[in-house]
């Protein structure tokens, strides 16, 4: 299961850094005005760290930092997002199952570019019904950062490769990256009410201001108007 999850994370990063993947908002027939109260699942965060070359490894510390900051942002914007409280799950096995189901639903919505026919997975559906909740939000953060000094080394290497190939090929190293996915579950209709991801940006995945700005963009045009 751990190997499968790592594969999912890797695919997510590839998807999030690809400009050809749509970040179009997908919604059900339920209007956002009907979501006057919703709970949220514990935020999920997969942050990699590049220490040497361009090889990345999932970093638990960075992932936890981003996860905590995302939750603080959600609580700070409770009124704006119609959030009431979090769903607490104490069982580690159940938590991992929920995490896997959230990733599965996000990947399916992203791949299909549609919410049609996408129903709630068993564990998420059971958790919401047992807590007597109709709507629930899940936020997933995917990104990476670099060890101090790694970026300048990769830039120098890119310039060197450019010189050797007479400028025909110059790899452009990315210093850092963050993409945020948001999904809202509707247990009453057994469907996804909302799905969207932000465009990946070359910013620190642990920067509170960047994270809040991205989460704000996630729900623009849904819970509130887009900023001009």
N, C-alpha and C positions, 0 to 999 in steps of 0.2 A: 504493500500500500504506500509506503514511504517513497519507493522508487517511482510509482505511478504519479504521486503528488509532485515530485520533483520534475517529472516530465511535463505535467500540467503547467507548473510554474514557468518552465523554460519556454513552452509554447506561448504562454500568456505574454512573456516579455517580447518574444518575436512579433506577436500580433500587435502589441501596444506600440512598438517602435516602427511599425510599417504605416506609411502615409496612405496606402491604398485601402486600408480598413476603414469603413465608415463609422463615424461617431454620431450618426443620426439617432435622435430620440425615438424610442419605440414605446407606444402606450396602448392600453386596452380601451374599451368603450367607457370605462368608468372615469368620470371627470375628476381632476385633481381636487375640486371643491368637496368631493365626497370623502376625501381622506382628511377628516378633521382631527383624527388622532391615530397615531401608529407607534408601535414599539420598534426597537431596533436590536439586531443581533450584534454581538461583539464584533467590532471591525476586524477585518482580515488584512494582513500586510505581508507581502513577499518582497523584501528589499535585499538585493544582492550587493556584494562588495567586490570591486575589482582591485586586487592587491598587486598582481604581477601580469604584465602584458595586457591582454584583453580578455583574460579568463575570469569569469565571475563565479562567486559562490554565495549561496543563500546565507545571510548574516542575521542571526537571531537577535542580536542587540539592536541593530538598525531597524529591523522589522518591528520589534517591540516599541521602540521610540516612535516610529511612524504610527503604529496602531494606537498608542496612548494619545498622541496629538490629534489624530482623527476623531477619537472619542470625545476629547475635550472640545473640539470644534462643533461636533454634533450637539453636545450639551449646551454650548454657548448659543447655538442657533435653534434651540428647541421650538421656540415660538414660530420662527420663520419656516421651519420644516414640519410643523405639527407633530413633533415627537413628544411622547409622554415619558417612557422609561425603557430601560434595556431588559432583554430576556436573559435571565441568569441561568446558565447551565453548568452545574457543578461536575458532572460526569465527563471525564476526559474522552472516553470512547464516543459518547454522544456528541460532544463538541466537535470532534474530528469528523464525524459523520455529517453533521450540519455543514461544516466547512467544505467538505467534498461535494455536497449537494448544491451549495451556493455556487461553487466554481463550475459545476456541470451545467446549471441553468444559465449562468452568464455565458459560458462558451457556446451553448446551444443557441441562445438568442443572438449572439454575435455572428455565429456561422450562418444561421438561417436568415438573419436580417429581418426577422418577423417574430411576433409573439403568438401567432396563430397556432393553435394546437399544443402549445407548451403549458403543461399542467404542473402543479406543485409536486415536488418529490415527497415520498412518504414521511420522512423524519420532520421536515419543515412543516408540512401540513399538520402532523400530529402535535408538534410543539405549539403551534398557533392555536389550534382548537383546544388543547388542554389548558392553555392560558386565557382562553376566551377572548382571543384577539383576531380581528379581521385583517388588518394591515400590518406589515412589518418591513423594515428597511434593512438592507445589507450593503455595506461599503467595502470594497476591496481595493487596496493600493498595491500597485506593482511598479518596481523601479530599481535603480541601482545607483551607487555612488562609487568613487574611486579613493583608494588610499592616497594620502598626501604625497605628492611627488610623482605619482603614476601618470597623471594627465600630461605634464610637461614632457615626460619621457616618450609618451606615445605620439605627441605632436612632433617632437624631434625625429622620431622614427618615420612618421608619415612624410615629413619634408624630405628625408633621406630617400625614401622609396620614390617620391616624386622626381627627384634629381636623377635617380638611376633609370627611370622609365621616360626621361625627357618630358616630364609633366603630363604624360598620357594617363597616368593613374596615381591619384593621391588619396589614400584612405583618410577619411575625416573622423578622428576620434571624438566621441561624445563624452563630456566630463561627467554628467549625471543625467538622470531621467526619472520622470514620474508620470504615471497614468492612473486615473482613479475611475473605478467602475461603480455604478449605483444600480440597485434593483429593488423594486417594491413588490412584495407578495400580497396576494388577495386570497385569503382562505375561504371566504364566503363563496366566491365564484371559481375557486380552484384554478387560478391563473396568475400570470404576471401582469401587474398594473402599469409598471414603468421599468424601462431599461435604457441606460445610456452610459457611455464612457467619455471621458475628456480626451482631447487631443494630447498625445504625449509631448511633454515639454522638457527642454534641457535645463532643469532646475533641480536643486537638492531635494531628495525625497523626504528629508526630515525637517525642512523649513516650514514652520507653522504658518507664516504668511502665505507662502505658496500653496500649501495644502488647503487653507481656508478659501483662497481665491479659486482653486480648482473645484472644490466642493460647491461653492457658490455658482460657478459656471455649470455644474452638473444639472442643477435644477432650474436654471434660467429658462423661461418660456413654459414652465410647468407650474411650479408653486408661486412664481413671481415673474414679472416682466424682465426681458433682457435689458441690460444696461447699454445705452447708446455710446 
